[in-house]
């Protein structure tokens, strides 16, 4: 058996990100052959991934970022089993690098993203490798992209909540863009405006509003009118452009944007929270 040098262990660790002891064992088992040692570590990851397949990966990192030209933005969720791993810098960096790849390639689905080339392998295979390194189930569960004249991204401290918002103009004031992205993260609107609210949701709100009015002993005809009033309140509270601006509730988001730049408006948004 070849003598395993500390420098070789350090080199394999740098190549794979695996722990020192794992790297030493891999080199020992493969008689110092680096290619075979890498394969050994990957097989370890595959075996561990199979063992932990039924584990719940409900923790993780939610990351949002934009392309350099700010015309494309995305959100990505990389799950793990514990909050300890979710806060690990290398884990967050991995999520950030995969999102960077998704934005650059402008992929349309998780399956397409997982198949992309990543660090001399694929995203899917690298996630399996990371299971062997980290020792927990890892799952890429969600990602989305937005494109427009400009996209602003916001990741809340702790990487548990993120949002992106697109605008119809370039060079949006940094503070304005961030404020709207933070508004989305805080208030969780269901649509951009009332035209974006599905008929199913609107009908359900009317049904609930009418039922509440009848419970308050209002006549049926009056209850129906009341339900429409409550639907309008829902539109005001749950659609982004009509929501009161959290930093100045005397104006809504539509007015806040127009007050900064004539004809400026948000065109779409996405958010995700663990």
C-alpha positions as CSV (number, residue, x, y, z in Angstrom):
1,X,0.0,0.0,0.0
2,X,1.3,3.4,-1.0
3,X,2.3,5.8,1.8
4,X,-0.3,8.7,1.9
5,X,1.3,12.1,2.2
6,X,-0.4,15.0,4.0
7,X,0.1,17.1,0.9
8,X,-1.8,14.6,-1.2
9,X,-4.7,14.5,1.3
10,X,-4.8,18.4,1.2
11,X,-4.7,18.3,-2.6
12,X,-7.7,15.9,-2.8
13,X,-9.6,17.9,-0.2
14,X,-9.1,21.0,-2.3
15,X,-10.3,19.2,-5.4
16,X,-13.4,17.7,-3.8
17,X,-14.2,19.6,-0.7
18,X,-14.4,16.4,1.3
19,X,-13.1,16.1,4.9
20,X,-9.5,15.4,5.6
21,X,-10.2,11.9,7.1
22,X,-12.5,11.0,4.1
23,X,-9.8,12.1,1.7
24,X,-7.1,10.1,3.5
25,X,-9.3,7.0,3.5
26,X,-10.1,7.4,-0.2
27,X,-6.4,7.7,-1.1
28,X,-5.6,4.7,1.2
29,X,-8.3,2.6,-0.4
30,X,-7.2,3.5,-3.9
31,X,-3.4,3.2,-3.3
32,X,-2.9,6.9,-3.8
33,X,-4.6,7.2,-7.2
34,X,-6.4,10.6,-7.3
35,X,-8.9,9.7,-10.1
36,X,-9.9,6.5,-8.3
37,X,-10.0,8.4,-5.0
38,X,-12.5,10.9,-6.4
39,X,-14.6,8.0,-7.7
40,X,-14.4,6.4,-4.3
41,X,-15.8,9.6,-2.6
42,X,-18.5,9.9,-5.2
43,X,-19.7,6.4,-4.5
44,X,-19.7,7.2,-0.8
45,X,-22.0,10.1,-1.6
46,X,-24.3,7.9,-3.7
47,X,-24.6,5.3,-0.9
48,X,-25.3,7.9,1.7
49,X,-27.8,9.6,-0.6
50,X,-29.7,6.3,-0.9
51,X,-29.6,5.7,2.8
52,X,-31.0,9.2,3.6
53,X,-33.5,9.3,0.7
54,X,-36.5,9.1,3.1
55,X,-35.2,11.9,5.4
56,X,-37.0,15.2,5.5
57,X,-34.9,18.1,4.1
58,X,-36.9,21.0,5.4
59,X,-34.0,23.4,6.2
60,X,-31.9,25.1,3.6
61,X,-30.8,28.3,1.9
62,X,-33.0,30.6,-0.1
63,X,-30.9,32.7,-2.4
64,X,-31.8,35.5,-4.8
65,X,-29.5,37.3,-7.2
66,X,-29.4,39.0,-10.6
67,X,-27.2,38.9,-13.7
68,X,-24.5,41.5,-14.0
69,X,-26.6,43.5,-16.4
70,X,-29.6,43.3,-14.0
71,X,-31.9,42.1,-16.8
72,X,-32.3,38.6,-15.3
73,X,-32.9,37.6,-11.7
74,X,-33.6,34.4,-10.0
75,X,-34.4,32.6,-6.7
76,X,-33.0,29.2,-5.8
77,X,-33.8,26.9,-2.8
78,X,-31.2,24.3,-1.8
79,X,-32.5,22.1,1.1
80,X,-30.7,20.1,3.7
81,X,-31.7,18.4,7.0
82,X,-30.5,20.8,9.7
83,X,-30.2,24.5,10.3
84,X,-26.5,23.9,11.2
85,X,-25.7,22.9,7.6
86,X,-28.0,25.5,6.1
87,X,-25.9,28.2,7.8
88,X,-22.6,26.8,6.6
89,X,-20.7,29.2,4.3
90,X,-19.8,26.4,1.9
91,X,-23.4,25.3,1.6
92,X,-24.6,28.8,1.0
93,X,-21.8,29.3,-1.6
94,X,-22.9,26.1,-3.4
95,X,-26.5,27.4,-3.6
96,X,-25.2,30.8,-4.9
97,X,-23.0,29.1,-7.6
98,X,-25.9,26.9,-8.9
99,X,-28.2,30.0,-9.1
100,X,-25.4,31.9,-10.9
101,X,-25.3,29.0,-13.5
102,X,-29.1,29.0,-13.8
103,X,-29.2,32.7,-14.5
104,X,-26.3,32.5,-17.0
105,X,-27.9,29.6,-18.9
106,X,-31.5,30.8,-18.4
107,X,-32.8,27.3,-17.8
108,X,-36.5,26.6,-17.8
109,X,-36.9,23.8,-15.3
110,X,-35.2,22.1,-12.3
111,X,-34.5,19.0,-14.5
112,X,-32.7,21.2,-17.1
113,X,-30.7,22.9,-14.3
114,X,-29.7,19.6,-12.7
115,X,-28.4,18.3,-16.0
116,X,-26.1,21.3,-16.6
117,X,-22.3,20.9,-16.5
118,X,-21.0,22.0,-13.1
119,X,-17.4,21.6,-11.8
120,X,-16.4,18.8,-14.2
121,X,-19.6,16.9,-13.5
122,X,-23.3,17.9,-13.5
123,X,-25.4,19.8,-10.9
124,X,-27.2,16.6,-10.0
125,X,-24.0,14.6,-9.6
126,X,-22.4,17.4,-7.6
127,X,-25.4,17.4,-5.1
128,X,-24.8,13.6,-4.6
129,X,-21.1,14.3,-4.0
130,X,-22.0,16.9,-1.4
131,X,-24.2,14.4,0.4
132,X,-21.0,12.4,1.0
133,X,-19.1,15.4,2.2
134,X,-21.8,17.0,4.4
135,X,-23.5,13.8,5.6
136,X,-27.1,15.1,5.1
137,X,-29.7,14.7,2.4
138,X,-29.5,17.7,0.0
139,X,-32.3,18.6,-2.4
140,X,-32.6,21.3,-5.0
141,X,-36.3,22.0,-4.6
142,X,-37.1,25.2,-6.3
143,X,-35.9,27.9,-8.7
144,X,-37.4,30.6,-10.8
145,X,-36.2,33.4,-13.2
146,X,-37.6,36.8,-14.2
147,X,-36.5,38.9,-17.1
148,X,-37.2,42.6,-18.0
149,X,-35.6,46.0,-18.4
150,X,-34.3,45.6,-14.8
151,X,-34.7,43.0,-12.0
152,X,-33.9,43.6,-8.4
153,X,-33.2,40.8,-5.9
154,X,-33.4,40.7,-2.1
155,X,-32.2,37.9,0.2
156,X,-33.3,38.3,3.8
157,X,-30.7,37.8,6.6
158,X,-30.4,34.1,7.4
159,X,-31.2,33.0,3.8
160,X,-34.7,31.8,4.7
161,X,-36.6,34.3,2.6
162,X,-35.9,35.9,-0.8
163,X,-37.7,37.9,-3.5
164,X,-37.2,39.3,-7.0
165,X,-39.1,42.0,-8.7
166,X,-38.9,43.2,-12.3
167,X,-39.5,46.7,-13.6
168,X,-40.4,48.3,-17.0
169,X,-37.4,50.7,-16.9
170,X,-33.7,50.5,-16.6
171,X,-31.6,52.2,-13.9
172,X,-34.1,52.0,-11.2
173,X,-33.0,53.9,-8.1
174,X,-31.2,51.3,-5.8
175,X,-33.1,52.2,-2.7
176,X,-36.5,52.2,-4.6
177,X,-35.8,48.7,-6.0
178,X,-34.7,47.3,-2.7
179,X,-37.7,48.8,-0.9
180,X,-40.1,47.2,-3.3
181,X,-38.3,43.8,-3.1
182,X,-38.4,44.1,0.7
183,X,-42.1,45.0,0.6
184,X,-42.7,41.7,-1.3
185,X,-40.8,39.7,1.2
186,X,-42.6,41.3,4.2
187,X,-46.2,41.6,2.8
188,X,-46.3,38.5,0.5
189,X,-48.7,39.8,-2.1
190,X,-50.6,37.2,-4.2
191,X,-50.5,39.2,-7.5
192,X,-49.2,42.3,-9.1
193,X,-52.7,43.9,-9.3
194,X,-56.3,42.7,-9.2
195,X,-56.0,41.6,-12.9
196,X,-53.5,39.0,-11.7
197,X,-55.8,37.5,-9.1
198,X,-57.3,34.3,-10.4
199,X,-61.0,33.9,-10.7
200,X,-60.8,31.0,-8.3
201,X,-59.2,33.1,-5.6
202,X,-61.6,36.0,-6.2
203,X,-64.7,33.7,-6.0
204,X,-63.4,32.2,-2.8
205,X,-63.0,35.6,-1.2
206,X,-66.5,36.6,-2.3
207,X,-67.8,33.3,-0.8
208,X,-66.0,33.9,2.5
209,X,-67.1,37.6,2.6
210,X,-70.7,36.7,2.0
211,X,-70.6,33.9,4.6
212,X,-69.2,36.3,7.2
213,X,-71.8,38.9,6.5
214,X,-74.6,36.4,6.8
215,X,-73.1,35.2,10.1
216,X,-73.3,38.8,11.2
217,X,-77.1,38.5,10.5
218,X,-77.0,40.8,7.4
219,X,-79.8,40.3,4.8
220,X,-78.6,38.2,1.8
221,X,-78.7,41.1,-0.7
222,X,-76.7,43.3,1.6
223,X,-74.4,40.4,2.4
224,X,-73.6,40.1,-1.3
225,X,-72.7,43.8,-1.6
226,X,-70.6,43.5,1.6
227,X,-68.7,40.6,0.0
228,X,-67.7,42.8,-2.9
229,X,-66.5,45.4,-0.6
230,X,-64.4,42.9,1.3
231,X,-63.0,41.6,-2.1
232,X,-61.9,45.2,-2.9
233,X,-60.2,45.3,0.5
234,X,-58.5,42.0,-0.4
235,X,-57.2,43.5,-3.7
236,X,-55.9,46.5,-1.7
237,X,-54.1,44.4,0.9
238,X,-52.9,41.5,-1.2
239,X,-51.8,42.9,-4.6
240,X,-48.4,44.5,-4.7
241,X,-49.2,47.8,-6.6
242,X,-52.2,48.5,-4.4
243,X,-50.6,47.7,-1.1
244,X,-49.8,50.5,1.3
245,X,-46.0,51.2,1.2
246,X,-44.7,49.8,4.5
247,X,-42.4,52.8,5.0
248,X,-45.2,55.3,4.3
249,X,-48.7,53.9,4.6
250,X,-50.2,57.1,3.2
251,X,-49.3,56.0,-0.3
252,X,-49.4,52.6,-2.1
253,X,-46.6,51.0,-4.1
254,X,-47.9,52.2,-7.4
255,X,-47.8,55.8,-6.2
256,X,-44.4,55.3,-4.6
257,X,-42.9,54.2,-7.9
258,X,-44.5,57.0,-9.9
259,X,-43.3,59.5,-7.4
260,X,-39.8,58.3,-8.1
261,X,-39.9,58.2,-11.8
262,X,-42.8,58.9,-14.2
263,X,-44.4,55.7,-15.7
264,X,-42.2,53.5,-13.5
265,X,-44.0,50.3,-12.5
266,X,-43.3,46.8,-11.3
267,X,-44.1,44.2,-14.0
268,X,-43.7,40.9,-12.1
269,X,-42.4,39.4,-8.9
270,X,-41.6,36.1,-7.2
271,X,-40.8,35.2,-3.6
272,X,-40.0,32.1,-1.6
273,X,-39.9,31.5,2.1
274,X,-38.9,28.4,4.1
